[in-house]
Amino acid sequence: MKVTCLTFNPFQENTYLLHDDTNECVVIDPGCYEKQEREELKRYIEDNGLKVVRLLNTHCHIDHVLGNKFVADTYSVGLEIHPTDEQTLRAVSAYAASYGFLQYAEALPTAFLEEGDTVKFGNTELQVFFTPGHAPGHIVFYSGLEKVCIGGDVLFRNSIGRTDLPGGNFDTLLTSIREKLFALPDDVTVYPGHGPETTIGYEKKHNPFLQ
């Protein structure tokens, strides 16, 4: 499985494209808003001969959902999120303009993902873990075979997700990290929603929030 990161919008949000040798592809947290950002995403997909088969959100804060409708419409795929974060998603329309995103277009979920579900595409399977604390319906996607975790805004290199937004909770987030992510092998690579990738082992040793 190949993991590609494209960084979009003023929040420097990491959009992920995952594909395997079947060329089936999932798009996770498309943050592309400006025309050139959407063209960059589209060009990567075309240049690599990929077929987008699923659209997933780790959570539904504005910076992670700006490109949902573009991806859904362009590739005829439905949005999949955790049901607890639907309220987070629906709230974006009310505040998008105040952040300068005057052309935000909403895409609503067509399916829901829960703890324990498996996301399948091509020959690849991802496990779904429920990891609230940054957002009430936050989930992460894990491949044990590839030792990869698409982690959204739960765990960053030397940091953690903010908990001062609606539905956030500091203690809940730390519990999610310790019980779900830190239960994974130390050599698992975590691809976060912002900034560089890290590993579980590195964060166990060095993350100042988790010592």
Secondary structure, 3 states (H helix, E strand, C coil): CEEEEEEECCCCEEEEEEECCCCEEEEECCCCCCHHHHHHHHHHHHHCCCEEEEEECCCCCHHHHCCHHHHHHHHCCCEEECHHHHHHHHHHHHHHHHHCCCCCCCCCEEEECCCCCEEEECCEEEEEEECCCCCCCCEEEEECCCCEEEEECCEECCEECCCCCCCCCHHHHHHHHHHHHCCCCCCCEEEECCCCCEEHHHHHHHCHHHC
